[in-house]
């Protein structure tokens, strides 16, 4: 068995492992509000999220194409397989560290930072596709800001529309609505996040000449990534559920619906224009926007500050870690 084939198999396994971990790492964000408001029991929420993530992952491939070509061109990498494997290992390591400590960090930032870091370690700064890379960074930075604003606006509208309604009855009704919005948000998560691993596998297949330069994402890649994310989702992520669902603000059903609609709208918009965004950032920022609209003092800004620090450091840390792993792997392959 050739070294190229071995590396390709390792990349496929690593990408599916990343999707699996992404499932239980990021699932928490999609269902945290519905669990914290008791619209759904934890097992019900996780099952719903697993199914909707799976369906979402089978629906689109545009983000996968962006990941496979817009950060670096696979054909410009002399050691493309080692770069991709190092990036996957670095992103997986960061996801596991942040999951262990219950910090809702971004799998997207981790993966994109890792790809860039490993590629630069291999070929220098010239290897980056700056037009595509900057476009991705802009989406990652602007999407949580937009989510905060949209969350603030949606909840402000809710306050006006339902101000004369009975609060207890309104929240009880919104608890049923939240089942639908949690499903929608989980579906949107699948349409964007699962595609990142699809893009990685497709990048490896192109770099190793198993696929032509402009190849579409193969269906077996799409299906295997969907299954991996669905299975990972079924494991759940209780530590992050606790952070997103309760440590940002006290969430009631009407808050949860506003946050879910915000997250789904921003993620769907990004998927539609083929851009990867951090579902973690989008959903958490949506909750912050809703919380700020509800009652500014009700938001636990210390938790938000800790999350923001993690968001800022993820890209450089994963880039550095991936660069180190590239040099280590290069010794063996």
C-alpha positions in Angstrom: 0.0 0.0 0.0 1.5 3.3 -1.1 2.1 6.2 1.4 -0.3 8.4 -0.6 -3.1 5.9 -0.2 -2.4 5.5 3.5 -2.4 9.2 4.1 -5.7 9.5 2.1 -7.3 6.8 4.3 -6.1 8.5 7.4 -7.5 11.8 6.2 -10.9 10.3 5.5 -10.9 8.7 9.0 -9.7 12.0 10.6 -12.4 14.0 8.8 -15.1 11.7 9.9 -13.8 11.8 13.4 -13.8 15.6 13.2 -17.5 15.5 12.0 -18.3 13.1 14.8 -16.7 15.4 17.5 -18.3 18.4 15.8 -21.6 16.6 16.3 -21.4 16.4 20.0 -19.4 19.6 20.4 -21.7 21.9 18.4 -25.0 20.1 18.8 -25.3 21.7 22.2 -25.5 25.1 20.6 -28.5 24.1 18.4 -30.6 22.5 21.2 -29.4 24.3 24.3 -32.2 26.8 24.4 -34.9 24.2 23.9 -33.4 22.0 26.7 -33.0 24.9 29.2 -36.6 26.1 28.7 -37.8 22.4 29.0 -39.5 22.6 25.6 -37.8 19.3 25.0 -36.3 16.7 27.3 -32.6 16.2 26.7 -33.0 12.8 25.0 -35.7 14.2 22.8 -33.7 17.2 21.9 -30.6 15.2 21.0 -32.6 12.7 18.9 -34.3 15.6 17.1 -30.9 17.3 16.5 -29.3 14.1 15.3 -31.9 13.5 12.7 -32.1 17.1 11.5 -28.3 17.4 11.3 -28.2 14.3 9.2 -30.8 15.6 6.8 -29.2 19.0 6.7 -25.8 17.5 5.8 -27.3 15.7 2.8 -28.9 18.9 1.4 -26.1 21.2 0.3 -22.5 21.0 -0.9 -21.6 24.7 -1.7 -19.7 25.2 1.6 -17.7 22.1 1.0 -16.5 23.5 -2.3 -15.4 26.7 -0.6 -13.4 24.8 2.0 -11.7 22.6 -0.6 -10.5 25.4 -2.8 -10.8 28.9 -1.2 -8.2 28.6 1.6 -5.4 26.9 -0.3 -5.3 25.3 -3.8 -4.7 21.6 -3.2 -2.6 21.4 -6.4 -0.2 24.1 -5.1 0.7 21.9 -2.0 3.8 19.7 -2.4 2.8 17.8 0.7 -0.9 18.3 0.6 -1.9 15.1 2.4 0.4 15.9 5.3 -1.0 19.4 5.5 -4.6 18.2 5.6 -3.9 15.5 8.2 -2.0 17.9 10.4 -4.9 20.4 10.1 -7.5 17.8 11.1 -5.5 16.6 14.1 -5.0 20.2 15.3 -8.7 21.0 14.9 -9.8 17.8 16.7 -7.4 18.4 19.6 -8.8 22.0 20.1 -12.4 20.8 19.9 -11.8 18.2 22.5 -10.0 20.6 24.8 -12.7 23.2 24.6 -15.5 20.6 24.9 -13.8 19.2 28.1 -13.9 22.6 29.7 -17.4 23.3 28.5 -16.3 26.3 26.4 -18.5 26.9 23.2 -15.6 27.5 20.8 -15.8 27.4 17.1 -15.1 24.2 15.1 -15.0 26.4 12.0 -12.3 28.7 13.3 -10.4 25.6 14.5 -10.5 23.9 11.1 -9.8 27.0 9.0 -7.0 28.2 11.3 -5.5 24.7 11.2 -5.6 24.4 7.4 -3.9 27.8 7.0 -1.3 27.1 9.7 -0.3 23.7 8.3 -0.2 25.1 4.7 2.0 28.0 5.7 4.3 25.7 7.6 4.6 23.6 4.4 4.9 26.2 1.7 5.1 29.7 3.3 2.6 32.6 3.3 2.5 32.6 -0.5 0.4 29.4 -0.5 -2.7 31.0 0.9 -5.5 32.0 -1.5 -5.9 35.4 0.0 -9.0 36.4 -1.8 -10.9 33.3 -0.7 -9.3 33.2 2.8 -10.2 36.9 3.5 -13.7 36.2 2.3 -14.1 33.3 4.7 -12.6 35.4 7.6 -15.0 38.2 6.9 -17.9 35.8 7.1 -16.6 34.3 10.4 -16.2 37.8 11.9 -19.4 39.5 10.5 -21.8 36.6 11.1 -21.8 36.8 15.0 -22.2 40.6 14.8 -25.1 40.2 12.5 -26.6 37.5 14.7 -26.4 39.8 17.7 -28.2 42.6 15.8 -30.9 40.3 14.3 -31.5 38.7 17.7 -31.9 42.1 19.3 -34.4 43.1 16.6 -36.4 39.9 16.6 -36.9 40.0 20.3 -37.7 43.7 20.2 -40.5 42.9 17.8 -41.7 40.1 20.0 -41.9 42.5 23.0 -44.0 44.9 21.0 -46.3 42.2 19.5 -46.9 40.2 22.7 -46.7 43.0 25.3 -50.4 42.7 26.2 -50.5 38.9 26.2 -50.6 36.8 29.4 -46.9 36.0 30.1 -47.5 32.5 31.4 -49.7 31.5 28.6 -47.5 33.1 26.0 -44.4 31.2 27.3 -46.4 27.9 27.3 -47.4 28.4 23.7 -43.9 29.4 22.7 -42.6 26.2 24.3 -44.4 24.2 21.5 -43.1 26.6 18.8 -39.6 26.1 20.1 -39.7 22.4 19.2 -40.0 23.5 15.5 -37.4 26.3 15.8 -34.9 23.9 17.5 -35.4 21.4 14.6 -34.9 24.3 12.1 -31.7 25.4 13.8 -30.4 21.8 14.0 -31.1 21.4 10.3 -29.3 24.7 9.5 -26.3 23.5 11.5 -26.1 20.3 9.3 -26.3 22.3 6.1 -23.2 24.3 7.1 -21.0 22.4 9.6 -21.0 18.9 8.1 -19.8 20.4 4.8 -16.5 21.4 6.3 -15.4 17.8 6.6 -16.8 17.0 3.1 -14.6 19.8 1.8 -11.5 18.4 3.6 -12.0 14.9 2.2 -12.7 16.3 -1.3 -9.5 18.5 -1.0 -7.5 15.4 -0.1 -8.9 13.4 -3.0 -8.2 16.2 -5.5 -4.6 16.8 -4.1 -3.9 13.1 -4.4 -5.4 12.9 -7.9 -8.2 10.6 -7.0 -10.6 13.3 -8.3 -10.2 15.9 -11.1 -9.5 19.5 -10.3 -13.1 20.7 -10.6 -14.8 17.6 -9.2 -18.1 17.8 -7.3 -18.3 16.4 -3.8 -18.8 12.6 -4.2 -22.1 11.3 -2.7 -20.3 8.7 -0.6 -18.4 11.6 1.1 -21.6 13.5 1.7 -23.4 10.5 3.1 -20.5 9.4 5.4 -20.1 12.9 6.8 -23.8 13.1 7.4 -23.8 9.8 9.3 -20.7 10.8 11.3 -22.3 14.1 12.4 -25.6 12.4 13.1 -23.9 9.8 15.3 -21.8 12.5 17.1 -24.9 14.5 17.7 -26.6 11.6 19.4 -23.8 11.6 22.0 -24.8 15.2 23.1 -22.6 17.8 24.7 -23.9 18.4 28.2 -21.2 20.8 29.4 -21.7 23.2 26.5 -25.5 22.9 26.8 -25.1 24.2 30.3 -23.0 27.1 29.2 -25.1 28.2 26.2 -28.4 27.3 27.7 -28.0 28.9 31.1 -24.8 30.8 31.7 -25.3 33.5 29.1 -28.8 34.5 30.3 -31.9 33.0 31.9 -33.8 31.8 28.9 -37.6 31.5 28.6 -39.4 30.0 25.7 -40.1 33.3 23.9 -36.4 34.2 24.3 -35.5 30.7 22.9 -37.7 31.0 19.9 -36.2 34.4 19.0 -32.6 33.0 19.4 -33.4 29.9 17.4 -34.9 31.9 14.5 -31.9 34.2 14.6 -29.4 31.4 14.4 -31.2 29.5 11.7 -31.6 32.7 9.5 -27.9 33.6 9.7 -26.7 30.1 9.1 -29.1 29.4 6.2 -28.0 32.7 4.7 -24.3 31.7 4.9 -25.0 28.3 3.4 -26.9 29.8 0.6 -23.9 31.9 -0.5 -21.5 29.0 0.1 -19.7 30.5 3.1 -18.6 28.6 6.2 -19.6 30.3 9.5 -19.3 29.4 13.1 -22.6 28.0 14.2 -21.2 28.4 17.8 -20.6 32.1 17.4 -23.8 32.7 15.5 -26.1 30.9 18.1 -24.3 32.3 21.1 -24.3 35.8 19.7 -28.0 35.5 18.8 -28.7 34.6 22.5 -26.6 37.6 23.6 -28.6 39.9 21.2 -31.9 38.5 22.6 -30.7 38.9 26.1 -29.6 42.5 25.6 -33.0 43.3 24.1 -34.8 41.6 27.0 -32.8 43.1 29.8 -29.2 44.3 29.5 -28.4 43.5 33.1 -29.8 40.0 32.7 -27.0 39.0 30.4 -24.0 37.3 32.2 -21.3 39.3 30.4 -18.5 37.5 32.2 -19.5 34.3 30.4 -19.7 36.3 27.1 -16.2 37.7 27.8 -14.8 34.2 28.3 -16.4 33.0 25.1 -15.1 36.0 23.2 -11.5 35.4 24.4 -11.8 31.8 23.2 -13.1 32.9 19.9 -10.2 35.3 19.4 -7.5 32.8 20.3 -8.8 29.8 18.4 -7.4 30.8 15.0 -3.9 31.6 16.0 -3.6 28.6 18.5 -4.9 26.1 16.0 -2.7 27.5 13.2 0.4 27.2 15.5 -0.6 23.7 16.6 -1.2 22.6 13.0 2.1 24.0 11.9 3.9 22.0 14.7 2.0 18.8 13.8 2.9 19.3 10.1 6.6 19.2 11.0 6.1 16.1 13.2 4.1 14.2 10.6 6.6 15.2 7.9 9.2 13.2 9.8 7.2 10.0 9.2 5.8 10.5 5.7 
